[in-house]
Amino acid sequence: MTTIAVLGAGKIGEALLSGLLHGGRSASDLLFTERHPERAAELTARYGIAAVEVADAAKRADVLVVAVKPQDIDPVLDELAPLVGPGSLVVSLCAGLPTSLYERRLPEGTPVVRVMPNTPMLVNEAMSAVSPGSHATAGHVRIVEEMLSCVGKVVEVPESQQDAVTALSGSGPAYFFFLVEAMIDAGILLGLPRAVAEQLIVQSAVGAAKMLAEGSEHPVILRENVTSPAGTTINAIRELEKHGVRAALLAAIEAARDRSVELGKGHERD
Ligand SMILES: NC(=O)c1ccc[n+]([C@@H]2O[C@H](COP(=O)([O-])OP(=O)(O)OC[C@H]3O[C@@H](n4cnc5c(N)ncnc54)[C@H](OP(=O)(O)O)[C@@H]3O)[C@@H](O)[C@H]2O)c1
């Protein structure tokens, strides 16, 4: 059985640990590091998982999952460098950090797999994209995919596509939250109480997501099915098209991709 250590048990790190427990991993096969003792004690009380020092994590775990903020990566790499090697597996959940950064800073041959998860990991519905670094094998990728499938869906992409993934599924939940927020406002405009508008829209979003995820129909067909001739929906669609919502989404996601590329450049020569 693989022992997994999460380095930095914040929102994403905790969600992964919790998902792994729900997915059937035993607490004794999991470890985490955390710099605030109160937070560490709280997590151990909640999940029964031991908090350890990085050195202990590197000694005991087969998989080291780095889940600190990208700006906190330097001290973590400095600590890991003397402790890992080709026999370890380092998994980075850090947005924008290339596998080449890890490969430069860790001993030659250390396998690294880069992952772009998203916040629905908190409810076991993450969309994660994994990319192997130059020393990671198909077997390493399989270990990571198995681990992440406890907290949602997983896809493998070449690392060159990680900026697009970041813009699409990494930031994706925020676009849906924005849409839901705007639709609730529309309910208020039409005179509905906020709580009712919220319930109507959130459940519609859940229902639509379920139809998309569980059904076999393409989104275009699903949309056409609720767009009857001379009906209400087509009037709304005309306004969405008139206001360029489709073009706005294309431009927005392209801008997010460009920003991800820009942020990544900061680590090219680290
Ligand atoms: N949240 C998202 O939407 C999302 C989506 C995709 C990817 N990610 C990636 O996931 C990673 C974690 O994000 P998050 O939202 O979970 O951040 P977070 O809540 O700030 O969690 C990071 C945790 O790591 C701890 N930490 C920092 N340096 C440490 C060290 N040297 N040793 C041990 N613990 C350390 C932090 O402690 P302090 O509280 O002291 O800082 C914090 O508890 C990021 O790299 C982010 O890019 C996040």
PDBQT file of the ligand as one rigid body, heavy atoms in Angstrom, charges set to zero:
ROOT
HETATM    1  N1  LIG A 301      -7.586  26.747  -4.301  1.00  0.00    +0.000 N 
HETATM    2  C1  LIG A 301      -7.660  26.570  -5.620  1.00  0.00    +0.000 C 
HETATM    3  O1  LIG A 301      -8.596  26.953  -6.328  1.00  0.00    +0.000 OA
HETATM    4  C2  LIG A 301      -6.599  25.812  -6.340  1.00  0.00    +0.000 A 
HETATM    5  C3  LIG A 301      -6.881  25.280  -7.584  1.00  0.00    +0.000 A 
HETATM    6  C4  LIG A 301      -5.859  24.610  -8.245  1.00  0.00    +0.000 A 
HETATM    7  C5  LIG A 301      -4.604  24.516  -7.667  1.00  0.00    +0.000 A 
HETATM    8  N2  LIG A 301      -4.395  25.059  -6.453  1.00  0.00    +0.000 N 
HETATM    9  C6  LIG A 301      -3.054  24.953  -5.913  1.00  0.00    +0.000 C 
HETATM   10  O2  LIG A 301      -3.093  24.233  -4.701  1.00  0.00    +0.000 OA
HETATM   11  C7  LIG A 301      -2.077  24.736  -3.842  1.00  0.00    +0.000 C 
HETATM   12  C8  LIG A 301      -2.679  24.965  -2.476  1.00  0.00    +0.000 C 
HETATM   13  O3  LIG A 301      -3.706  25.945  -2.577  1.00  0.00    +0.000 OA
HETATM   14  P1  LIG A 301      -4.686  26.214  -1.354  1.00  0.00    +0.000 P 
HETATM   15  O4  LIG A 301      -5.792  27.039  -1.888  1.00  0.00    +0.000 OA
HETATM   16  O5  LIG A 301      -4.960  24.925  -0.642  1.00  0.00    +0.000 OA
HETATM   17  O6  LIG A 301      -3.709  27.133  -0.450  1.00  0.00    +0.000 OA
HETATM   18  P2  LIG A 301      -3.699  27.287   1.141  1.00  0.00    +0.000 P 
HETATM   19  O7  LIG A 301      -5.063  27.074   1.693  1.00  0.00    +0.000 OA
HETATM   20  O8  LIG A 301      -2.971  28.556   1.444  1.00  0.00    +0.000 OA
HETATM   21  O9  LIG A 301      -2.831  26.027   1.597  1.00  0.00    +0.000 OA
HETATM   22  C9  LIG A 301      -1.430  25.986   1.596  1.00  0.00    +0.000 C 
HETATM   23  C10 LIG A 301      -1.016  25.483   2.953  1.00  0.00    +0.000 C 
HETATM   24  O10 LIG A 301       0.368  25.177   2.949  1.00  0.00    +0.000 OA
HETATM   25  C11 LIG A 301       0.926  25.682   4.162  1.00  0.00    +0.000 C 
HETATM   26  N3  LIG A 301       2.372  25.858   3.986  1.00  0.00    +0.000 N 
HETATM   27  C12 LIG A 301       3.037  26.844   3.332  1.00  0.00    +0.000 A 
HETATM   28  N4  LIG A 301       4.362  26.635   3.369  1.00  0.00    +0.000 NA
HETATM   29  C13 LIG A 301       4.543  25.483   4.063  1.00  0.00    +0.000 A 
HETATM   30  C14 LIG A 301       5.680  24.745   4.433  1.00  0.00    +0.000 A 
HETATM   31  N5  LIG A 301       6.930  25.145   4.129  1.00  0.00    +0.000 N 
HETATM   32  N6  LIG A 301       5.507  23.593   5.131  1.00  0.00    +0.000 NA
HETATM   33  C15 LIG A 301       4.267  23.174   5.472  1.00  0.00    +0.000 A 
HETATM   34  N7  LIG A 301       3.140  23.840   5.155  1.00  0.00    +0.000 NA
HETATM   35  C16 LIG A 301       3.277  24.984   4.445  1.00  0.00    +0.000 A 
HETATM   36  C17 LIG A 301       0.169  26.974   4.358  1.00  0.00    +0.000 C 
HETATM   37  O11 LIG A 301       0.341  27.481   5.650  1.00  0.00    +0.000 OA
HETATM   38  P3  LIG A 301       0.112  29.081   5.939  1.00  0.00    +0.000 P 
HETATM   39  O12 LIG A 301      -1.330  29.168   6.305  1.00  0.00    +0.000 OA
HETATM   40  O13 LIG A 301       1.046  29.381   7.017  1.00  0.00    +0.000 OA
HETATM   41  O14 LIG A 301       0.435  29.841   4.670  1.00  0.00    +0.000 OA
HETATM   42  C18 LIG A 301      -1.240  26.507   4.069  1.00  0.00    +0.000 C 
HETATM   43  O15 LIG A 301      -1.821  25.846   5.166  1.00  0.00    +0.000 OA
HETATM   44  C19 LIG A 301      -1.549  26.025  -4.487  1.00  0.00    +0.000 C 
HETATM   45  O16 LIG A 301      -0.265  25.824  -5.001  1.00  0.00    +0.000 OA
HETATM   46  C20 LIG A 301      -2.516  26.334  -5.583  1.00  0.00    +0.000 C 
HETATM   47  O17 LIG A 301      -1.870  26.903  -6.713  1.00  0.00    +0.000 OA
HETATM   48  C21 LIG A 301      -5.360  25.686  -5.769  1.00  0.00    +0.000 A 
ENDROOT
TORSDOF 0
